[in-house]
Amino acid sequence: MLLLWVSVVASLALAVLAPGAGEQRRGAAKAPNVVLVVSDSFDGRLTFHPGSQVVKLPFINFMKTRGTSFLNAYTNSPICCPSRAAMWSGLFTHLTESWNNFKGLDPNYTTWMDVMERHGYRTQKFGKLDYTSGHHSISNRVEAWTRDVAFLLRQEGRPVVNLIRNRTKVRVMERDWQNTDKAVNWLRKEAINYTEPFVIYLGLNLPHPYPSPSSGENFGSSTFHTSLYWLEKVSHDAIKIPKWSPLSEMHPIDYYSSYTKNCTGRFTKKKLRILDFNWFIMISIVGEIILALHQLDLLQKTIVIYSSDHGELAMEHRQFYKMSMYEASAHVPLLMMGPGIKAGLQVSNVVSLVDIYPTMLDIAGIPLPQNLSGYSLLSLSSETFKNEHKVKNLHPPWILSEFHGCNVNASTYMLRTNHWKYIAYSDGASILPQLFDLSSDPDELTNVAVKFPEITYSLDQKLRSIINYPKVSASVHQYNKEQFIKWKQSIGQNYSNVIANLRWHQDWQKEPRKYENAIDQWLKTHMNPRAV
């Protein structure tokens, strides 16, 4: 039924909105409405060829036809909370110190939505936000804090699939559908009556897997949840079994990630294919919003933006989840449509989620703060807005992404330029960097950092001009120790029992004294003895 509805939207809107109508300039009397939909864990490469051949996404095709799609959009940190903190603040991760899923923005931080509300917009949020501090599990926090400890523990159960064998089951993961219903009802009952423009945010957990509540081998594992209804939308023949490097040849950071995610064991091709196509699920839920806007005669008055907080590795590079700078994890979808947005345009420039903040303000005609890390995307997505942007406001030919959380045992920094991806670690000296030529190696299987030392050096210097990453890495290292000490002191005599029963319990309980000693040694290194 949902796909039928989206088809109805497409046919009716195409009839109403003639080609080129989307390029009309904003009226002076009223700024456009804005709808921002952000899903979770969606690989942006699926929105354009050849990835778009894998799964049928009618609303994506509709937005591509009627608007602008950004082919090289990236997260600024490939994990939920830090990524969303960057999107809501317009600042790079090291500037907000959103180091892990527990450390985000202050609840009272002024976001782009707050600014738009002060300038007369009606505002509303629904669904997953996850950009403030204090969320996610104790296991997730402790794993992030102790990533520098000299031990290697499996922190996840092996990923599993929960398949509902029902060809009519559409509403899988009901909470996202309920939040979408709330957003649609708000449009129908509230927004339609406003004389002022509105901005609405809808955050989806889809297609993020959820943690298995079971105990034993699969305790804490990621469960990919779907139904036969959605699997039939996937072109199984278009799914490629990911290519893997031998374990012995993996970059040391990748090996740590694969091991802690419990992915170094044997996977059959059948298992890989099942995990892969169970991930391609239900993003067409966004079509519900587009349909409602059309039915309320708001579609031509509203700019619709769709993106995701990060991607999903889906067993590429022998990993699932995110926490990686590889394309499947760091590349996100980004599409815009509506009044003033160029129709049928594909932008190849590199952009990132910090660009959402200035773009939202620019749409509303609000002057941009000078301290933002991002740039308005209107200069790239609409001919009619280009004359309003001076050269200094044009997007630079690079983006920065950084990661400081769990499952990766060093702070990671990615500089993405035209066809180069440079990845540096920690202090820039203790761990070898990676360099990939995405034009000739889209699967990122060949690190050419040693082969092209001049390019490696040049990109590293550019990265250091943007961020003093050795200093940031040292700050995160110190933060992790301080936070762990506070947590350890807070649980007192229960410490040994609590830490032994986190997600890594199966490995930890085999040699608990060994792992506690490793933490003790880590805490004594480069720390104030009084703090320890």
C-alpha positions in Angstrom: 0.0 0.0 0.0 2.8 2.4 0.9 4.5 2.1 -2.4 1.2 2.7 -4.2 0.7 5.9 -2.2 4.2 7.1 -3.1 3.4 6.4 -6.8 0.2 8.5 -6.4 2.3 11.3 -5.0 4.7 11.1 -7.9 2.1 11.1 -10.6 0.0 13.9 -9.1 2.9 16.1 -8.1 4.5 15.7 -11.5 1.3 16.9 -13.1 1.0 19.9 -10.7 4.7 20.8 -10.5 5.9 21.3 -14.1 9.6 21.0 -14.9 11.4 24.1 -13.8 8.7 25.2 -11.4 10.9 24.1 -8.5 13.4 26.8 -9.5 11.1 29.7 -8.8 12.6 32.1 -6.4 11.2 32.4 -2.9 8.4 34.9 -2.5 9.3 37.9 -0.4 6.1 37.7 1.7 6.8 34.3 3.2 9.8 31.9 3.5 9.1 28.3 2.6 8.2 25.6 5.0 10.9 23.0 5.7 10.7 19.3 6.4 13.9 17.5 7.5 13.7 13.7 7.7 16.8 11.9 9.1 17.0 8.1 9.2 19.6 6.1 10.8 22.3 3.8 9.4 21.6 4.4 5.7 24.4 4.0 3.1 24.1 7.0 0.8 25.4 5.1 -2.1 22.1 3.3 -2.4 20.5 6.6 -3.6 22.4 6.7 -6.9 23.6 4.2 -9.5 24.7 1.4 -9.2 23.6 1.1 -5.5 20.1 2.3 -6.4 19.6 -0.9 -8.4 19.6 -2.9 -5.2 16.4 -1.7 -3.6 13.3 0.0 -4.8 13.0 3.4 -3.2 10.2 5.3 -4.9 10.4 8.4 -2.7 14.1 8.7 -3.4 13.5 8.6 -7.2 10.8 11.2 -6.8 13.1 13.5 -4.8 15.9 13.0 -7.3 13.6 13.9 -10.2 12.0 16.9 -8.5 15.1 18.2 -6.6 18.8 18.0 -6.0 20.8 15.0 -4.9 24.3 15.2 -3.4 26.4 12.3 -4.6 29.2 12.8 -2.1 27.6 13.6 1.3 29.3 12.5 4.5 28.7 12.2 8.2 31.1 14.3 10.4 31.3 11.4 12.8 30.2 7.9 11.9 28.2 7.2 15.1 24.7 8.3 16.2 25.1 11.0 18.9 28.3 12.8 17.7 27.0 12.8 14.1 23.6 14.3 15.1 25.4 16.8 17.4 27.3 18.1 14.4 24.1 18.3 12.3 22.2 20.2 15.0 25.1 22.5 16.0 26.8 23.1 12.6 30.1 22.5 14.3 32.8 19.8 13.8 32.9 17.1 16.5 36.1 18.3 18.1 34.5 21.7 18.6 31.5 20.4 20.5 33.7 17.6 22.1 31.0 15.1 21.3 33.5 12.2 21.8 31.1 9.2 21.9 27.5 8.2 22.1 27.3 9.3 25.7 28.9 12.7 25.1 26.9 15.1 22.9 25.5 18.6 23.1 24.2 20.3 26.3 20.3 20.1 26.3 20.1 23.9 26.3 22.4 24.2 23.2 21.0 26.6 20.6 20.3 24.6 17.5 19.2 25.8 14.0 15.6 25.0 15.0 15.8 27.3 18.0 17.1 30.1 15.7 14.4 29.5 13.2 11.8 29.7 15.9 13.1 33.0 17.1 12.7 34.3 13.6 9.0 33.4 13.3 9.0 29.8 12.3 6.6 27.3 13.9 8.7 24.3 14.9 8.1 20.7 15.8 10.2 17.6 16.4 9.2 13.9 16.2 11.1 10.7 16.7 14.8 10.1 17.3 16.9 13.1 18.3 19.9 11.7 20.1 22.2 14.7 19.9 22.5 15.5 23.6 24.7 14.0 26.4 23.7 11.2 28.7 22.2 8.5 26.5 23.1 4.9 25.4 24.2 1.9 27.5 26.8 1.6 30.2 28.5 -1.0 28.0 28.8 1.5 25.1 30.3 4.1 27.4 32.8 1.8 29.1 33.9 0.3 25.7 34.6 3.8 24.4 36.5 4.9 27.5 38.7 1.8 27.6 39.5 1.5 23.9 43.2 2.3 24.6 43.6 -0.5 27.1 45.9 -3.3 26.0 43.3 -6.0 25.6 41.1 -7.3 22.8 37.5 -8.4 23.7 34.5 -9.2 21.7 32.0 -6.5 22.5 29.1 -7.8 20.4 27.2 -11.0 19.7 27.4 -12.1 16.1 24.8 -10.1 14.1 21.5 -11.9 13.6 18.4 -11.6 11.5 14.8 -11.5 12.8 12.7 -12.1 9.7 8.9 -11.8 9.9 7.6 -14.4 7.4 4.6 -12.3 6.5 4.3 -10.8 3.0 1.7 -8.3 4.2 3.6 -7.0 7.2 4.5 -3.4 6.4 4.8 -1.8 9.8 8.0 -3.4 11.1 9.6 -1.6 14.0 6.4 0.1 15.0 7.8 3.1 16.9 9.1 4.7 13.7 5.7 4.3 12.1 4.0 5.8 15.1 6.3 8.8 15.1 5.6 9.2 11.3 1.9 9.1 12.1 2.4 11.9 14.7 4.2 14.0 12.2 1.5 13.5 9.5 -1.2 14.3 12.0 0.6 17.5 13.1 0.8 18.6 9.4 -2.9 17.8 9.0 -4.2 19.4 12.2 -1.7 22.1 13.1 0.6 23.1 10.3 -2.1 23.5 7.7 -3.7 26.3 9.8 -0.5 28.3 10.3 0.0 31.7 8.6 3.7 31.5 9.5 6.1 29.1 7.9 6.9 25.9 9.8 9.8 23.6 10.1 9.4 20.0 11.2 12.0 17.4 12.0 11.3 13.6 11.8 14.0 11.3 13.2 13.8 7.6 12.3 15.6 4.7 13.8 15.2 2.7 10.6 17.1 0.9 9.3 19.3 0.7 12.4 19.4 -2.8 13.9 18.4 -3.1 17.5 20.2 -4.9 20.3 19.1 -8.4 21.0 17.7 -8.8 24.5 18.7 -12.5 24.6 21.4 -13.9 26.8 24.1 -16.3 25.9 26.0 -16.2 22.7 23.9 -13.5 21.0 23.6 -11.2 24.0 23.9 -7.6 22.9 24.1 -8.6 19.2 22.7 -6.4 16.5 19.4 -7.8 15.2 18.4 -6.8 11.6 14.6 -6.7 11.7 12.5 -7.0 8.6 9.6 -8.9 6.9 9.0 -10.7 3.6 7.1 -7.7 2.4 10.2 -5.6 2.4 12.6 -8.2 1.2 10.6 -8.5 -2.0 11.5 -4.9 -2.8 15.2 -5.9 -2.9 16.9 -7.1 -6.1 18.8 -10.0 -4.7 20.8 -10.4 -7.9 22.1 -6.9 -7.5 23.6 -7.5 -4.0 27.3 -8.2 -4.2 29.1 -10.3 -1.6 31.6 -7.9 -0.1 35.3 -8.4 -0.8 37.5 -9.0 2.2 41.2 -8.7 2.8 42.7 -11.6 4.7 42.8 -11.1 8.4 46.6 -11.1 8.4 46.6 -8.2 5.9 44.0 -6.0 7.6 45.0 -2.6 8.8 45.4 -2.9 12.6 42.6 -0.5 13.4 40.3 -2.5 11.1 41.3 -5.8 12.8 40.4 -4.3 16.2 37.0 -3.2 14.9 36.3 -6.5 13.2 37.3 -8.4 16.3 35.4 -6.3 18.8 32.3 -6.6 16.6 32.7 -10.4 16.6 33.2 -10.5 12.8 36.6 -12.3 12.5 35.0 -15.7 12.5 33.8 -17.6 9.4 30.7 -16.4 7.5 29.2 -18.4 4.7 28.1 -16.6 1.5 24.5 -17.5 2.4 24.9 -15.8 5.8 26.5 -12.7 4.3 23.7 -12.4 1.7 21.0 -12.8 4.4 22.7 -10.1 6.6 23.1 -7.8 3.6 19.6 -7.9 2.2 17.9 -7.9 5.5 19.4 -4.4 6.0 17.7 -2.9 3.0 14.4 -2.2 4.6 11.6 0.2 5.0 13.1 3.6 4.1 10.1 4.2 1.9 8.3 5.2 5.2 9.5 8.8 4.2 7.0 8.7 1.4 4.2 9.1 4.0 5.4 12.7 4.7 5.6 13.5 1.0 2.1 12.1 0.5 0.7 14.2 3.3 2.3 17.4 2.0 0.8 16.8 -1.4 -2.6 16.0 -0.1 -2.6 19.2 2.0 -1.4 21.3 -1.0 1.8 22.1 0.9 4.3 20.3 -1.3 5.0 23.2 -3.6 5.4 25.5 -0.5 7.8 23.2 1.3 11.5 22.3 1.0 11.9 18.6 1.9 15.4 17.4 2.9 16.3 13.7 3.5 19.5 12.4 5.0 20.9 10.0 7.6 23.2 10.2 10.5 25.7 7.7 9.1 25.8 4.6 6.9 25.9 0.9 7.6 28.8 -1.4 6.7 26.5 -4.4 6.2 29.6 -6.7 6.4 31.8 -4.7 4.0 35.4 -4.9 5.3 34.3 -7.7 7.6 32.2 -5.4 9.8 28.6 -4.3 10.5 27.4 -1.1 12.2 29.4 2.0 11.5 32.4 3.5 13.4 34.5 3.5 10.3 35.6 5.9 7.6 34.9 3.4 4.8 32.2 4.5 2.3 29.5 2.2 3.6 29.8 3.7 7.0 30.6 7.4 6.3 28.7 8.1 3.1 25.2 9.4 3.7 22.2 10.2 1.5 21.3 13.9 1.1 18.5 15.0 -1.1 16.6 18.3 -1.3 13.4 19.3 -3.2 11.0 22.2 -3.1 10.7 25.9 -4.1 14.0 27.4 -5.3 15.7 24.0 -5.4 17.0 22.9 -8.8 15.2 19.9 -10.2 17.0 16.9 -11.6 20.4 18.1 -10.4 23.2 15.8 -9.2 25.9 17.6 -7.3 29.3 15.8 -7.1 30.9 18.3 -4.7 31.8 16.8 -1.3 29.5 18.0 1.5 28.7 16.9 5.0 26.0 17.1 7.8 27.4 20.3 9.4 26.1 22.0 6.2 22.5 21.3 7.4 22.6 24.1 10.0 23.6 27.0 7.6 21.3 25.6 4.9 18.3 25.7 7.2 19.0 29.3 8.2 19.7 30.3 4.6 16.4 28.8 3.5 14.7 31.0 6.1 16.6 34.1 5.0 18.4 34.3 8.4 22.0 35.7 8.5 24.5 33.0 9.2 26.8 33.0 12.2 30.5 33.3 11.4 31.6 30.4 13.6 29.9 27.6 11.8 31.9 24.7 10.4 29.4 24.1 7.6 28.3 26.0 4.5 24.9 26.6 3.0 24.1 24.1 0.3 21.8 26.5 -1.5 24.8 27.8 -3.5 25.2 24.3 -4.9 21.5 23.3 -5.3 19.8 26.3 -6.8 20.7 28.7 -9.6 18.3 31.2 -8.2 20.2 31.5 -4.9 23.7 31.6 -6.3 23.9 35.3 -6.8 23.1 35.8 -3.1 26.2 34.0 -2.0 29.6 35.6 -2.1 32.7 33.5 -3.1 33.8 33.3 0.6 30.6 31.4 1.4 31.1 28.7 -1.2 31.7 25.2 0.1 35.4 24.2 0.2 36.6 21.2 -1.8 36.9 18.9 1.2 35.0 17.6 4.2 36.2 16.4 7.6 35.0 13.4 9.6 36.3 12.2 12.9 35.6 9.3 15.3 36.5 8.9 18.9 34.1 6.2 20.2 33.9 2.5 20.8 35.1 -0.4 18.5 38.0 1.7 17.2 41.1 1.8 19.4 42.4 5.2 18.2 40.9 8.5 17.3 40.3 8.6 13.5 40.3 11.5 11.1 39.1 11.4 7.5 39.8 14.1 4.9 37.7 13.6 1.7 38.6 15.6 -1.4 37.8 15.1 -5.1 38.7 11.4 -5.5 41.1 11.0 -2.6 40.2 9.8 0.9 42.9 10.2 3.5 42.5 8.6 7.0 44.9 9.5 9.8 45.0 8.0 13.3 45.9 9.1 16.8 49.0 11.2 16.8 49.7 10.8 13.1 52.9 8.8 13.8 52.2 5.7 15.9 49.6 4.2 13.4 50.0 4.1 9.7 47.6 6.3 7.7 45.4 5.1 4.8 44.9 6.6 1.4 42.4 5.5 -1.1 41.8 6.6 -4.7 38.0 6.2 -4.9 38.0 6.7 -8.6 39.9 3.5 -9.3 39.3 1.7 -6.0 35.6 2.3 -4.9 35.7 -0.8 -2.6 38.7 0.7 -0.7 40.7 -2.4 -0.7 44.1 -1.0 -1.6 45.8 1.5 0.7 48.1 3.6 -1.5 49.6 5.8 1.2 53.1 4.4 0.7 52.8 4.3 -3.0 52.0 8.1 -3.2 54.0 9.7 -0.4 53.7 13.2 -1.8 49.9 13.1 -1.9 49.8 11.5 1.5 52.0 14.3 2.9 50.0 17.0 1.2 46.7 15.7 2.5 48.1 15.2 6.0 49.2 18.9 6.0 45.8 20.0 4.8 44.2 17.9 7.5 46.5 19.5 10.2 45.5 23.0 8.9 41.9 22.2 9.6 42.3 20.3 12.9 45.3 19.8 15.2 44.5 16.1 15.4 47.4 14.9 17.6 46.3 17.4 20.2 42.6 16.4 19.9 43.6 12.7 20.2 45.5 13.5 23.4 42.5 15.3 24.8 40.2 12.4 24.1 42.7 10.0 25.6 42.7 12.1 28.9 38.9 12.4 28.8 38.4 8.7 28.5 40.6 8.0 31.6 38.9 10.7 33.7 35.4 9.5 32.8 36.3 5.9 33.5 37.7 6.8 36.9 34.6 8.7 37.8 32.4 5.7 36.7 34.6 3.2 38.7 34.4 5.3 41.8 30.6 5.7 41.4 30.0 2.0 41.6 32.4 1.3 44.5 32.7 -2.3 45.6 30.5 -3.6 42.8 33.1 -2.6 40.2 34.5 -6.1 39.5 31.0 -7.6 39.2 29.6 -4.8 37.0 32.5 -4.6 34.6 32.6 -8.4 34.2 28.9 -8.5 33.1 29.0 -5.9 30.3 28.6 -6.9 26.6 32.1 -8.4 26.6 31.2 -10.8 29.5 31.9 -14.0 27.6 35.6 -13.1 27.1 36.0 -11.1 30.2 34.8 -13.9 32.6 37.4 -16.3 31.3 40.3 -14.2 32.8 38.7 -11.4 34.8 41.9 -10.6 36.8 43.9 -10.3 33.6 41.6 -7.7 32.2 41.3 -5.7 35.4 45.0 -5.6 35.7 45.3 -4.3 32.1 42.9 -1.4 33.0 44.9 -0.7 36.1 48.1 -0.4 34.0 46.4 1.8 31.5 45.1 4.2 34.3 48.6 4.5 35.7 50.1 5.6 32.4 50.4 9.4 31.9 47.9 10.1 34.7 48.1 12.1 37.8 48.7 9.5 40.6 46.2 11.4 42.8 43.5 11.0 40.2 44.1 7.2 40.0 
